[in-house]
Amino acid sequence: MSSDSSRRIQVPDELKEVLLQFSIAYLVEQPVDLIDFAAEYFNKLQAHRPNTTTSDLNDDNQSINSQEGDAEPPIVQSSRRKSVFAEAYDPEADDDDEGATAVFPKTDEQRARLIESVKNVLLFRSLEKEQMNQVLDAMFERKVQPGDFIIRQGDDGDNFYVIESGVYKVYINDKHISTYNHTGLFGELALLYNMPRAATVQAETNGLLWAMDRQTFRRILLKSAFKKRKMYEELLNSVPMLKALQNYERMNLADALVSKTYENGDRIIKQGDAADGMYFIEEGTVSVRMDQDDSEIEISKLGKGQYFGELALVTHRPRAASVYATGGVVKLAFLDTEAFERILGFLTDVLKRNILMYEQMFTEMARRNTNL
């Protein structure tokens, strides 16, 4: 055996699985603070891990700390592994962008009802229009009657459910803990974390649910999060100002960005308004204009890889100019004020240098107009 091979570190399968599940949770939830999220995630994992000193766990003695609004709070797992645990989804290894997602045809009336049911689902909020259409296509109706069990505690996770109508009671160890009344969602935690169902949900009335299978649920959400990060990392790599960022800082910035789309002629920011964030240009061009007497004068045009809106954030003053989408559809990545201060605060000195450039630009513009 060579010296290189003898020193090679073997990563235990258990470590791979723990890190994979943590990555899945992070990609889907996209928390504002990675460290806080990691601390909470691993504290929960430790609190609810199996008791390795005892071969048989007594379900009656399991301590379950439920959280308000969670249909599936974490539970102590048995040492028996479920079949779905081995089916981890790797978004980077999935090259199939199309065709792998299930499609269930719907009437216009059904689709309208589904859109209304999912409009407040937080998990779907970061999806773009095309991805949201995939979600709508992949969901299917399930009609229920009083007494039907939708999910049972301890079972494998198969589907994720959004409630359109009906009353549903949630039980843990046969104890009623909460009730859904014609709204809400459940079943997502077992799918996200590869855990057995942590609660039982039973229909109390006739009702209608919209369901999505586990593989489709994870593929859409995880691949969406993965592609979004990769796309924004490439965009941010092209911004000279951000060369000083460490890789993890750049990833945090990519996760904090929100896509926005504007049509030709749309005003993106208005001179004089309070600043709510800054923008990076993904596609298209924008026109930067300043009020001059009763009209607006264009002072510059910006394209892909450039940014704007940071001046008001650095100076804590109102917007110094208006910005418009020009030449067709413009795609922007928006960074809100809170994320700007948290992630890019240390770049304030770099950004302040731009203020001098802007002031020179404004002075030159005023001089030209005076000589007209």
Buried (B, 14 or more C-beta within 10 A) or exposed (E): EEEEEEEEEEEEEEEEBEEBBBBBBBBBBBBEEBEEBBEEBEEBBEEBEEEEEEEEBEEEEBEBEBEEEBBBBBBBBBEEEBEBBEEBBEBEEEEEEEEEBBEBEBEEEBBEBBEEBBEEBEBBEBBBEEBBEBBBBBBBBBEBEEEBEBBBBBEBBBBBBBBBBBBBBBBBEEEEBBEBEEEBBBBBBBBBBBBBBBBBBBBBBEBBBBBBBBBBBBBBBBBBBBBBBEBBBEBBEEBEBBEEBEEEBBBBBBBBBBBBBBEEEBEBBEBEEEBBBBBBBBEBBBBBBBEEEEEBBEBBEBEBBBBBBBBBBBBEEEBBBBBBBBEEEBBBBBBBBEBBEBBBEEBEEBBEEBBEEBEEBBEEBEEEEEEE
